[in-house]
Amino acid sequence: MFNHIGASAPDPIMSLMEAYLQDENTQKVNLGIGLYYDQQGRIPLMQAVEAAERRLLEQRTPHGYPPIEGSPLFTQQVQSLLFGEQDTSAIATVQTLGGSGALKLAADFIHHYLSRRDIWVSDPTWANHWAIFEGAGLKVHTYPYFDEASGGLRFDAMLDTLASLPEGSVVLLHPCCHNPTGTDLTQAQWRATIEVLQRRRLLPFFDIAYQGFGDGLVEDGFALHEALKTDLEFLVANSFSKNVALYGQRLGGLSVRCGSPQSAVNVKGALKTLIRRSYSCPPTHGSRIVETLLADAALRHQWESELAGMRQRIKQMRQILAAGLEQGGSRLDHRRIRDQKGMFSYTGLNQQQLARLRQEYAIYLVAPGRMCLPGLNQNNVDYVTAAMLDVTRAV
Ligand code: LMR
């Protein structure tokens, strides 16, 4: 029955992490997968999360089934993190299996309920966007985004392409911490983009997996706040993997801004139908952690300051690496590494240089040259700088 199934291509990001874990070089550095590591190179258990979990244990809550869409408290908290105090009565929000689960649910919704067969993503975008959307039967197209030559955006070309799309086209956008380039739109560019989306009656789909890692929780939601001021209908996939370090809990949300509160009720019903047919209802441990820490002012404050500390540490690593590359006379564009936002930098390292970093130094980056900055710390940043200088030296 199964003999016809051949070998599958390994996932480019997950398989890199597996290779890293198996590498016996004691100096190995993981700059691959989008994971926050602390100064000691560990995935943090945030203190606010630990405190919330202790409370949950004390409450001895039984593990019953949650509502298909997640608890009302959780979905309301997702809305307030994304949209602040704005009116969310026309927004349908459901809990999802991480940000990836939100993308898949949205893709199924787009396919089954909107009968759309196409989606436009930035060039480049996260590799799994392609896999998820194609897996859901959508044809993936790109709009211009990153300019390798300048290290900036191809903003005019991006707007021209968006302006030429047929009405109702679905456009995936990264509100902050663009994955993989770390190159974000300015606030003025967001305003211009939203104006085009609105004028052309497009359907924006915002993927905000790294909220809080750019300029701050509120600042990183700028595009969402601006979109909400218009009459645009749109989708938002969000994740708690990174900003609450709940990677393995698979916790996220999908929010759909509709034309009216009644339409939001109906859309939520459609999302619930898709969830029930797929995995029935979401897991509860991660959502209870988030509910507990966001509902308690002291825990929330603690979480926000821990998150700010992560953000600052990444910025510091950017500066140290960029300064080291500059001092060493690197041909790499050190300003990009310094100025890009969030966990990632698009370094400009080529395939051959990446291979040398991996083979000679056990330093792992995702092709074509995406570096995850939080893998750097005070103990390995000089080693990585020296290695990058070596592999980029003119011969
Ligand atoms: C990444 O881009 O590395 C992260 O979003 C993790 C993943 O699942 O790929």
Residues whose N, C-alpha, C, O or C-beta is under 5 A from the ligand:
A	BS01	LMR	I13 G32 I33 G34
